[in-house]
Amino acid sequence: MSEAPSTDEPGGRGQLAIKERVIARIATTAALRVPGVVRASGSLLRFTHRDLPRADVTIGARAVAINLYVAVEWPCRLDVLDSRLQRDVNEQVEFMTGLPVHSLHVIVADTRRVRHNTGLDDSAVDDSAVDRDAMPPAHTTTTPAHSPRAKPVAAPVASVVAVLALALSVITARELLIEGEQYSGAPWIRNTFEWLGRLHWSGWLVPVAAASVAIGALFVVCALVPRRRTHRGVHSEEDAETVVWLRPIDLARRASDRALTVPRVTTAETTVRRTRLTVRVTCDERDGEHTDPEVAVRSAFEPDLSILTHTPTLRVKVTE
């Protein structure tokens, strides 16, 4: 008696499942191979388990979306660095998983100042080497990247409420032990409610009621206050969509570096506010130099301001 040949093909016995952390590892490994990207694992980063580079991955049916957080050597050309990251990470993820990258958002989360050249110049990017077939088709609708934001204002309030809830659970467990005669002691919850039931009108109830209303209003305000933006968006010259996010301190370092390239400028200090960027420079006196330092600093840094999505007002203060 012969058995019928099996028609079970190996490819039909199961499915391939790729976890987000696998694609995140591929993306971070490819990012570290790009000149200018460095590994950052300071004491605070180790405490929060947020070493750099890291990636947040969302897997769709036929594509993936990646938010890539990197630390870079400073100074460097961020637009060139982004082009290299877009090319190398897209190629590696698609090559190793078979899934094209629908969107890759690069977020510069930290910088490391170095004295040597990172090797990122204009000739380092070969546009012809970018796989155009891996890019989304023209009719694909893409969701704009959300800017990084600070922690919600309600986070401390939520922490206090959580601690109070834990304390209440401990008190409730104590009451249950007392009720079951497993623990001897005065019942706090029952005695508290009995005390409240015996209360009559007193003058101190007015400030207590007012304080309760104020605390409730404060909680509502904390819940409604939007989170503030912590980074500045940078777009490429070809596309108005934000591709890189900069911290204010990174923008300040860039402005100071640009100011120090101006003749006669000996020191430069930059402060960044929400709508204003102030550069304070100190100049020495040189014979034969007739260039206005304020105009020269503006000319040196204004091209960098033009690629920001929200351009702040530039102020230059000169001290001689």
N, C-alpha and C positions, 0 to 999 in steps of 0.2 A: 504494500500500500504506500503510494507516494504522496507527499504533501504538496499542496499548491505553492508555487513560488510567492514569496512575500513581495508586496507592492509598496511597502513602507519605505519612502525615500528618506535619507538622512536629514534633508533640509526641511521636511515636514513634521519632524518629531518634537519641535519646540520653537521657542522664540528667543531672539537675542535682546536682552535688556541691558542698556548702558546707563549707569548711575550718573547723577550730576557731578559727584566728586571725581569720577574718572575723567570727564571732560575738563573739569577744573584743573586737575593735575596736568593734563596735556597742555592747556592754555598757559599755565604758570611756567611750565618747563620751557615752552617755546618763547615766552616773554623773557626769561632769563638769558636766552641765547642772543638777544638783541643788544648790541653795544649801547651802553647808556642806562640800561635797566639793572638795578642792583637789588640784592636781598637785604631787607631791613627787618631786624628782630630785636628792637630795643627792649629795655626792661618793661616799659609800659605796654608795648605791643605783645610781649610774652604773657603779661598778666591778663590781657584781654583776649589772648589766643587769636590775634589778628595780624599775624606776620605777613609781610609783603615779599613778593607779589601774591595776591590771592584773587580768586574769581568766583563770582556768583553766576550760576548757570541755570537757565530755564530751557528745558527740552520740549519742543513741540512735536507734532506728528512727523514732519519731514525736515526740520531745521532746528537750530539752537540759537539762543540769544545769550550773550555773555557781557557782564559788567566786570572789567578787568581793573584791579587796583594795583598800582605799581609805585615803586620808589625809583627815582632817577638820580643820576649823577648831575650835579649842577656846577656850572651852567651848561646847557645843551639846547639844541634846536628842537623844540617840542613838536613842531609840525612834521619835521623829518622823522623824529622818533615815533610819532603816531603812524606815519606811513609804513615804517618798518614793522611795527606791531600788527597793524591791520593785515599786512601781507603774510607775515610768518605765522601768526596765530591762526588765521583763516586756513592757510594751506595745511598746517599740522593737524588741526581738528578734523578737517574734511578727509585728509589722507588716512588718519588712524581710526575714524569712526564711520566714514561714509556719509556723514550728515553735514550739509553746508551750513555756514554761519550766516544766519539771517541778519543779525546786527551785533556789532562789537563796539562797546563804549569803553573808552580808556579814561581812567580817573587817576590823576597824579596825586597820590595821597601822602607822599613824603619826598624829601630831597636830601641828597648827600653832597656837600661841597667838596670838589676835588680840584687839583691843580693841573692835571694832565688833560689832554684832549680826548674826548670820548669817541672820536672817529665818525661822528655823525655830521657829515657835510652834505651839501646839496647833491653831490655826485653819488652819495651812498644809496640812493633810492633809484631803482630802475623801474620806471612805470611800466615798461613792456613786460616785466616779469610778473606783474600782478595778474592773477587769474580772474579775468573779467567774467567767465562763465559761472564762477562761484558766487557772484554778486546777485542780489534779488532782482527779478525782472522789473521793468519800468512800471508795470501796473500794480506792483505790490505796495500795499499800504503799510507804512512803518510808523511805529509809535515814537514820538519824540522822547529823548532821554530826560529823566527827571533829575534836576540838580540835587547834589548832596545837601542835606539839611542837618541842623543841630537836633539834639534830643528835644522831645516835646517839653513844654513848660510844666505840663501836668505830671511828668515823671516823678519828681520829689513827692508830690501829693499822693500819687499812686503808691509810692513806697511807704509813706506814713499810714495810709489806709490798709495796706497789706500787713504791716506790723500790728496794727490794732486788731485786724481780723485774726491773726495768729494768737494774740493775747486773749481774745475772746474765746477762741477754741480751747485754749488751755484752761481758762476759767470754767467753761462748760464741762470739760472732762472732769475737773475737780468736783463740780456739782453732782455729776453722775456717780462718782465714787462715794460721795457723802450720802446720796440717796440710796445707794446699794449697800450702805453700812460697811464699805471697804476702807473708808477714811473718816477720821473723826475731826470735826472742825465746824465752824459756823458757815452756813450757806450764804455766800456773798450775793448771788443774784436774787434769791428770795428776800433777803433782808433789804436789799436795795429797792426792790419794787414795793415792799411794805412801807419803807420810809417815804418813797415818792407818793404813795397813796394817802399818807397822813399829812402831806404838805398843805398849807393854806397860803393865801396871798401874802407875799412879803416884798419889801422894797428891793431886795437883791435880785429878784426874778427879772426886773427890767433890764439891767445890764447883761444878764445871762442871755435873755432873748435877743438883745441887739447883737451880742457877740456871735450867737448862732446864725443870725441872718447874714452878718458880715462874712463869716467863714463859708457859708453856703454860696454866697455871691462870688467869693474868691475862687472856690472850686469850679464854678461855672466859667469864670473868666479864664482860668488856667486851661480848662478843657477846650475853649474856643480859640485861644491864641495860636496862630499858625507858627509852624517851625521856621526859624530864620535860615536863610541860605548861608552856607559856610564856604562856598567855592565860587570862583568866577569862571564862566564858560569861555572857551576858545574855539573858534571855528576856522576851518581851512579857507584858503583863498578861492577854491573852486566851489565850495558848498557852504551855505549859511548855517547848516545844522551843526550843533555843538559836538565836537569830537573829543575834547580834552577838558578836564576841570582843574583849576588851579586854586590853591589856598591863597588868602591875602598875603601871607608871609612870603610865598613864592613870587608873587607879583612884586612885592617890595624888594626882594633880593634882585630880581631882574632889573628894576628901575635903578637901584644903587649901582649895579654893575655897568649899566649903560651910562650913568652919570660920570663914573670914574674914567670912562674912555675920553671924556672931553678935556682938552688942554686946560691947564691951570687949576682943575678941580683936584683937590687933595683928599677930601673926605666927603662921603655922601651918606645920608640917612633918610629912609623913606617910611612914611606911615600911610596906611590904607584905611579909609573909612568906607561907609556904604556907597557914597556918591562922590567921594573926593580922594585924590591921591596926591600927597604932598611930599616933595623931594627937597630936602635941605642940604645944600652943598656949601663947602668952604673952599675958597679960591685963594691962591697966593698971587702976589703982585709980580708981574713979569713985564719987562720993557719989550715993546714991539708987538704985544698981543692986544689986538683991538676987538676981538670977538666978544660979543656979549655972552657971558656964561649961561644966563637964563634961556636965551634963544638957542644956544648950542645944546643944552640939556633937553629942551623940548624937541628939537629936531632929531636927537639921538633916540628918544624913547617913544615918540608919537607913532612910528610904524608898528611898534608892539601893541600899542593901545588899539589900533585899528582892527585887530583880529579878535578883540573881546566882544562878546555878545552884548554886554552892557558897559559902555565906555564911561569910566569915571572922569570927573573934571580934574585936569592936571594943574597943579600949582608948584612953582619952583621958587624957593627962597634962597637967596645967595648971601653969604657972609664972607667978607674979605678981611 
